[in-house]
Amino acid sequence: MSALQYFAQIDGNNIVTNVAVVTAEFMAENPERYPGTWVETFIDTAKTYAGVGYIYNPVTQDFAAPITPPSPVLTNE
């Protein structure tokens, strides 16, 4: 039996929409359950583990956390 691997589903803008832990063989044998583009993500390595909303860089084959705009500063003026 093959080892479980971590995969991230990305949309057309390279944004992670789903993460799955499954064997590559099972994913390949069940394309109806895993439509779209899936790339491997790694845990416990120098690469960033993907999460929903993360951005995939195909050049480095790594993920970056989404950029969150700063919260507005409220004043009493």
Sequence and secondary structure as in RCSB ss.txt:
>XXXX:A:sequence
MSALQYFAQIDGNNIVTNVAVVTAEFMAENPERYPGTWVETFIDTAKTYAGVGYIYNPVTQDFAAPITPPSPVLT
NE
>XXXX:A:secstr
    EEEEEE TTSBEEEEEEE HHHHHH TTTS SEEEEE SSSSS    TT EEETTTTEEE           
  
